[in-house]
Amino acid sequence: MFMKREILLSDCPDKLQTSVNLYMEINPLAKLLSVQKWVSTPYKDKEITNTRYLAFLQNGNYFSVYKIGVCSKSEWSDDDVTVSGMIAGEILELVAHSDLLKA
């Protein structure tokens, strides 16, 4: 089971909020594009849920995704926020060559 919802940054764990807010403070032209919450039950025991929080940001032609995971079994939760980033040209190159988008 997967469930996706658009949420507010204030609905995310404090660590993610702090990381995103710090980036936006340092980069005042950065824009928060979207914040999402994904809930899944990827384990055999369907009582265990994994919740991923993602914040999508744009700063000029640089795009980044800030992520943290929270599991109902707290020892499986992420300790830190991870960040992935790419410039627009790299994203366009991926899209241009992706089999997923070819008709």
PyMOL commands that set and color helices and strands:
alter all, ss='L'
color gray80, all
select helices_A, chain A and resi 9-11+14-26+74-76+88-97+99-101
alter helices_A, ss='H'
color red, helices_A
select strands_A, chain A and resi 2-6+31-40+50-59+62-71+82-87
alter strands_A, ss='S'
color yellow, strands_A
deselect
rebuild
show_as cartoon
